[in-house]
Amino acid sequence: MTVQPPRRTQAERRATTRARILACTAECLLERGYAATTVSAVQERAGLARGTVQHHFPTRAELLIAATTQVVDTRLEQFRREAELLPPGRDRLQSVVDLAWRDLNSPTFYTALDLWVAARTDTELRDRLVTEERRVFTEMRRLYLEVLGEPYASDPRAEVLVEFTIDLLTGLSMTAMLTGTLGEREAVLRRWKRALAVLVGQLPSEELLDGSPLPAAADPA
């Protein structure tokens, strides 16, 4: 005799539909950008009636504001996965630069950037985005310090160096956004890694202007 699975409750069906709408909205934001993420586009992608989408999110603003959280959660999850895949036996400070660059040069970051621009003139979106960006940056800074480990994590300079790294690479990513490649700006990334090594005393200051990549090195004891 075939055992029928238990029927889902109305609350479970509602939660599943809502999650599907938000996932499709986040995908649409990633692929098409803020301006093209309309209720109609999301409805078509989700394979749902427009009334179903609007039952959960009566306006486009409500839909996009809720999807902002989805985008932030996706970015955090990607960040955690990348952190787990960092190779052992490498200097953690250099690894954190690579980790930050992968995050700040990813489609998810460009989606966040698209939302930032839209929020400049959309106060409702801006209020929500400020909260979500505070959450993502707080969590990422925590993860950066966790990845660094000792002796960096207890170094009072570490938090400032992480902050500088995020700010520099955010700007670098924005300048490379249109081409999709670093091009000549790759030298900036190499020089920043070298500057960090100088700042923590791994390299003498006269090596700061050397533009060559740093050699692979084991984590300092």
Secondary structure, 3 states (H helix, E strand, C coil): CCCCCCCCCHHHHHHHHHHHHHHHHHHHHHHHCCCCCCHHHHHHHHCCCHHHHHHHCCCHHHHHHHHHHHHHHHHHHHHHHHHHCCCCCCCHHHHHHHHHHHHHCCHHHHHHHHHHHHHCCCHHHHHHHHHHHHHHHHHHHHHHHHHHCCCCCCCCCHHHHHHHHHHHHHHHHHHHCCCCCCHHHHHHHHHHHHHHHHHCCCCCHHHCCCCCCCCCCCCCC
